[in-house]
Each structure stands twice: as structure tokens, then as C-alpha cells.
Amino acid sequence: MTKKLCVCFLIWLIAQANAQTTGLGGVQVSFDRYQGPATVSATSLEKFKLRVQVERMGESQPLSVRVELPKSGRNVWPANDVEARDEAGTAMLVRRSGIEWENLVVPINEKVSAFIVQVVEPSVPLPRSTSDKERVIQDVTSGAQVRIANWPQGRTAALSIRFDDSHPTHLSKAVPILREYGFKGTFMVNPGPKEPGSRQNYSFETQHAEWEAVMKQGDMELANHSAHHRGAKGDEDMEREIGGAAEAIWKLNPGKSKLTALNLGGGTLWETTRRLRHYLDKYHQFDASSGSLGMDDSYGGRVEAFRKALQTHLERGLWCRVHYHYIGEGLSSSEANFRAALDIAKQHQDKLWIAGMADIHKYQTERSSAKLTLVKSDANSLTFQLDCATDAALYDQPLTLEVVPPAAKVEIKDESGASIATQLIEVGGARLLRFDVPPRDAIYSIASKP
Ligand SMILES: [Zn+2]
């Protein structure tokens, strides 16, 4: 009995030394690639704030502490807003992998015995989410209904098709094939430029004129995959890798919204004292790292996996994201498999909004923070107000409104009295008007036409 207890205690002791998990809301703290004798533990100070303590047992070498934050579920941390500070309050250099921002590795020297890991509220607050009820007006007086459509043009779900790592086959295969189907692709590029002392060439840089031509045509989207796909060492390098790539993309979209999808790339390491939020806000990027179905043939059964994923997203009315690397025979995705997936998307095209990642992110963010309010109504007319919480310079994707009209023949006007073009749809015998409006605060009126 005693012996058994002893063994249990020993196992518990080892577990405690290697990783502390209890009482921290799913946060795990351990040494990175080190077993001790030093010990590491953590204390929760408040929600999203904990103190990590390290007790050295004679070790004098630098150690690294790994802090793994829950990625999903009830206790999920907003990983992009997390930083580490030492006891003097100085921001510490934290290492993370490009697509696992919730896992922090904090290198500490001999002098550090404790540090704080915490969430800092974004300086640019995220727009408040409105409720479903706030996005619909059900007016008894006129009998009209106004709502913000889930997706543009009455589509059921959205689909983005992404291509990573700037490969020549994006121009030779992906763009022309997507154009055959009439689909928009999102190209996550590494714009370089070639670094001194490196032999690595960046195809986006060497094929810049071709990309310029694609962007002039306006049917494809570019996204930020960092300048060189090599991670970053330090804050200045982070700025160059994220900001440099963002600027290269903006140059090809003169006068357009700067909002761009960002994915720092798998297999890369990033060291910075700052939160990812700093870079996202400064360069008008949004985090597009997660929730995407990898379409490389090496994963096996990709066409079927895509069919299933698309079906699920259609059933739930959600945004389905997929990503490719290189397209062509013997490359990450064969042309046949690529086309087979596009054929499936084509079959569902009437229900799918196939768009760029920034387009979809914009619509989602605009809609989820927008609000409709009734201004006035009578038996045959209705005036309502649209309120948008997003920055119109960045969020410029038109919102689709759907109206069950108060009379057989109506006219919809904006504040200036200009008539708005609408599309009439018959759904199960009922008539529905659909029209697009800019995502800005505005007043609209619907009145019966004599
Ligand atoms: Zn990549």
C-alpha cells in the first residue's frame, strides 16, 4: 500500500516538474526541451493573466519555458493579444511557430526567476457583435421585413480557395484554371525581396510584371505570407517580414482597401516582444492562419474531403476555407485533382459565394457588427437606418439587404432620394427584394409606387 502510494506520488511529482496543468484553466507550463532538476510552475492571477515561476536547482545555463494556451473551448485565450513581461515590467522576447500563436516559448537567463503572461486589450477595439435580432426589422404597421443577408447575393455559404508560397504554377496553372471557372483565388505570397547572402529567389519578385497584370484585371486577391517565409528574429525583423510584404501587396492595389489576410506560414519561428495584434493593426492585416482544409495530394483523398467539407459548410451556412500549394503533375496537387475540386464547387455555385479571403472576412465582420433600426413606418412605407461599426476605408465589401416589401410595387431610396436598383426574387410564392448597400451608416426608405 505504502509502496504503491509512493510510486503514485513519484509519478505526480514528475508530472508536476514537467508540466503544470491544474488550476490554470487548461494552460500548460513546462520547460522547453529540458527535464530539470529545475522546476517551473504557474499561478493564475486573474483571467488571462498568470505568473510563471522558475526554481533553478543549481543550473546556470539559459532555459526556455513553454506556455501552451488553450486553443479552443470555454477557456480559450485570445492568442494574438498575449505578451510576456518580466517582473520589472519589460516585454520579453517570445518565440512562437507561425501557425501556433497560442504556444509561447520564453527564453530566460539565469537572473529571471518569474515572469507574467497576459492578455492586453487591443488598442483598436474590435467592433461589438450585434445580435441576430438587431440585424432584422419586423414591422407590423407596414407588414415589411428588412434583414441583412447572411451572405451576399443570397448565397448559403462562402468558399475561399487559397494558394500558398508564391509558386510559378500559381500564374501558369491556378490563375488561368480559376478564370475558366470564373472563381476568385487568394494568393498568399512571399514578395521577397532577395536577401543579401541568400541564394533563394522569390518568384513573386521575378514575376512581378505578371502579378501586376493579374491585379489590374481585379479578379484575384493577394494575401500576406510574410516577405520570405523564414520567420523572424526580433521586432525589427518582424516589422520587415510582415510590413514589407504588406506594402508590396498594397502597391499592386493602389487606392483600394489595405485590409489583407495574413498567415505566417507553417514550419517558421517568430521571435518578438510584441503581440501579434500590434502587427495586425499596424499593417491592416487579419489573422487567417487557422480553420483551412489542406488540399495537397499527399494528405490523400482530397477531392472527397473537399466534397464533405463543402457539404458541411453549406448545411451550416459557414465560410469554407481550403488551401493549395503548387499545382501540376508531380507537384503538391495534380491538375486533375485541382479541377475535380473546382467541379464540385461549380455544382454548388448557386448557393456558394466564392470570393477572396479579405472579401469574406470583410462581409462577416461588417455584418456581425451592423444594426438595423426602424425610423418610421405606415401602412405602405417604411424608413430604416443601417448602422455600421466597421472602418469604411478598410471594410468596403457591400452588404446585401433583403426586404419583404410592404406593397406589391415599391421603390427603395437612399437619403439623397436616389433610387436603388433591386433584384426581385420569388421564394415559395413570397416576393423578396434584394439589394446591395455600402457598409456605412445610412437611412433608406421603402415606399409603394403609385
Ligand atoms: Zn507556406
Boltz pocket constraint, residues with backbone or C-beta under 6 A from the ligand:
constraints:
  - pocket:
      binder: B
      contacts: [[A, 164], [A, 165], [A, 225], [A, 229], [A, 265], [A, 266]]
      max_distance: 6.0
